[in-house]
Amino acid sequence: MRRYSFHKGHATKNDFIVLDDSYGMHEMQPDFIQVLTDRHSGVGADGVIRVVRAGSVREWSGDPNLWFMDYYNADGSVAEMCGNGLRVFARHLINEQLVTSSSFDVATRAGIKHVEISRFGLISTDIGEALVMDETVTVRLGDREWAADKVDVGNPHAVVFVSDGALDRLMLHSAPTWAPSDAFPDGANVEFVHIDGPGTLSMRVFERGVGETLSCGTGVVASAAAYRRRSGFEGTIAVTVPGGELSVAFDGDRALLTGPAVIIGRGEFWI
């Protein structure tokens, strides 16, 4: 039997298991992640974050001394980025005194992301460019279909804007599909968004490799970017998700995501 120490945290109720592995000693296998994230027989979470020095990550070619956010979806698949996970990762680094400043860089598979610890416990993260593509896709859910904006936030998104009342009626127990089917060869997160007013949105999301979650940081950024492009709105955009509220500010195409993140406990998992 092996024992793994872990921390548990969440950012607007998008929850994660955090594993410390400074020297890259643990092999992150899909079956292990699936067991760990199972909400009935494991710890339970939307994803797993391994805390490791970037120099221990084979595909990383940048500064080896940065902390690398090695992120996995609940089904064991690798994800390029996770906006909420990045804030939980940052909170863990601060709590465990693994960084010495409230302003620092984090390495991810989508590049280096800058983090600022803000007032009132909020954390701001430079997500990078949020690129809204010219081409649209068709998203289907049950017998409904919508035109969706294709957005790249370091990971793939399809953003659907829905009418009044539609958001609450969506049945997100099964995965949406899209056409053309090759629009997202590695899968995509699908956001359903209602425009509540100028600069204010509500959103639900179906995350690839997980299912519906109570929040998705990069999904919030993708939704804000798609709204900004279609409306011309240039201020800070507030987005309400089932798990809470986040805000997105833009500098050109670069997005700054701000919201809360907490570590709620620690424990030991036996397998």
N, C-alpha and C positions, 0 to 999 in steps of 0.2 A: 504494500500500500504506500502511495506517495501522498505527501501533504503539500498543499499550496496555500501560502498566505495571500490574502487579497484585501482590497478596499472596495467599497461599493459607493457609487455616487450617482447624481443625476443633474441634468440641466433642463429645466422646464419639463420634468418627469420623463425625459428620454434617459433611460438608466443604463449604467455601464459597470462592469467589473474591471477593476484596475489591478494588474499584476506587475509587481516590481521585478525587473530582470536586467539589472544594470550591465551585466557582462554578457548578455545574450546566450544564456545557458539553456533556456527552455525552447523546445521545438513546438511551435503552435500548429497542431494538427486539427483539421476540421472536426473529427469525431470528439476530441477533447473539448473544443469550444462548444459544440452542440450539447454535450453533457453538462458543462458548466453553466450555460445560459438557460437550460430547461427550467421553467418556472414551477414545475411540480417535483422533480427529482434532483435538481441542481440548485445553484444559488439564484439563478433567474436574472436575465437582463436582456436589453436590446442588442448589446454588443460587448466585446472584450477589448480592452486597451492594454497593450504591453508597454511598459516604461523601460526603454533600453537606450543605451548610448548609440548614436547614429553610426559610429565606427563599427558596430557589431552587426549592422544590417547590410547584407551582401550587395543589394542594388543601390545603396547610397554612395554617391561620389563626392559629396560636399564635406563641410566641416565635421570631422568625426566626433568632436566633443559636445555637439548639440544633443539635447534629449530628443529622441525619435518617438513619435506617436504611432505605434504599430497597431493598427486598428482592424478588427474583424467583425463582420456581421454575425448575428446569432446562428445562422446556418453554417458558419465556418468559412464563408467566402471572404476574400480580402477586399477591403474598400480603400479607395484612393484618399478619401478625406471624410471627416465627420465634424460639422461645425459645433454641435453641442458637445461631442466627445472632446474636442479641442479645449473647450472651457473647463470640462471636468479634469482633463489631463493637466491643465494649467493650475487649477485649484489644488490638485494632488502635489504638484511640484512645490507650490508655495507652502502647503501644510507640512510637508516632509522636509522642508528646508533644502531642497535639491537645487534651488536657484536662490540667488542672493539679492535680486532686484525685483521690483514690481513691473519691470518692462524687460521682456526677453523674447528670444526667437525659439521656435519649435520646428523640428524637421518632420515632414510628412511625405507620403508618396506623391502628393500634389505640390511639393516644393516647401520652401521655408515660410512659416506663418508667424507674424509678429503678434505678441500678446501684451496687453496693458491691463493691470488691475485698476479698476475704476472705483469711484465712490459708492458707498452703500452696498458693498459686496458684489457689485457687478463686474463682469470681465468683458473687455472688448478685444476682439480678434480680427486681424486683417486677413480676410478670407482670400483675398486676391481678386483677379478679374472674374466677373460674372458676365459671360458672353451669351447674348440672346441671338440665336441663329436666324437667318432669313427664312429658312424653310420651316414649315409647320408639319406636325404629324397628327394623325387621328387617334385619339384614345378611346377605347371601348371598356365599359364596365356594365356587365349584365346586358340588357337590351338598349342601353344608352350609348351615345357616342358624341364626342366633342372635338373641335379643332384645338390643338395644344401647341404652345410655344416650346421650342427645343432650346434648352439652356445648359451651358457648360460652366460649372463652378469648380472645376478640378475633378468633378464627378458628374455623371449625366442626369438630367432632369427633364421631365415633360410637365409643363404648367398649364392647367386647365382653369379657365375662369367660368364660374357658374352663376346662375341667377339667384335672386332672393329666395331663401327657404330651401334651396337645393342641397346646401352643404350638410345640413342636419339629416337629410333623408338618404344620404349615400350609404350603401351597404358595402363596406370595405373588408368583408370577410374573405373575399377571393381577390386575386391579383388582377389589376387592369391589364389590358393588352393594347398594342398599338400597331398602326400601319403607316408606312411600310414596316414589315417585321424586322428588317435589317437596319432600321433607323438607330437602334441601340443594341449593337451586337453583344455587349456585355451586360445588358439589362439597364434599368433606369429607375430612379425614384419618381413617383408620380404625385404631383401636388394638385389639390383641388382648392380653388381660391375664390372668395367672395370679396368684392370691393365694398367696404362699409361706408366709406366716405373719402374725401381727399387725404391721401397719405395714410389711410388706415385699412388694413386687410384682415380677414379671417382665413385660416387655412387648415385643411386636414391632409394627411400624407400617407401613402402606401410606400414603404421603403423596401427596396430590393433586398432580398436575403433576410428580411425580418417580418414584414407585414405592416399593418397599420400601427403607427407609434403615436405617442401623445405630442411629439415635437420632432422636428428635423432642422438642424441649424442651416445646412447648405440648402435645404428646401425652402426655408424662409428667405434666404438670400436670392435664390432663383426666382421665387414668386415676386419679391420686391423688384428685381431687375426687369422681369417681364412686364410688371405693372408700370414701372418707370418709363419703359420704352413705349408702351401703348398710350400712356396718359401725358407724358412730358413732365410729370411731377419731379421736382428737383430737391425737395427737402428730405428730412429724415422720415423713414417709413416705419410705422408701427404695425407689427403683425401679431395677432392673437392666435394661439394654437390651443388645443385642449389642455396642454400642460402649463400654460402661462403666457407671458408676453415677452417679445423680443423687439429690438429695433435695428434698422439697417440704414447706414449712411453711405453715400457714394462720393468718391473722388474720381471723376471720369468713370471708367468701368470697374474700378477697384471698390470692393465692398468691405465695410467695417460692421461686424455683427456684435451687438452688445446684449448681454443678458446675464442671469444668475447661474451659478453652479455651486453645488455643495457635495461634500463627502459625508455620507450618513453613517458610516461604520466600517469596521474591519473584522476579519474572521479568518478561518482556516478551512480549506476544502480538502476532503480526503477522497482519493480515488485509487 
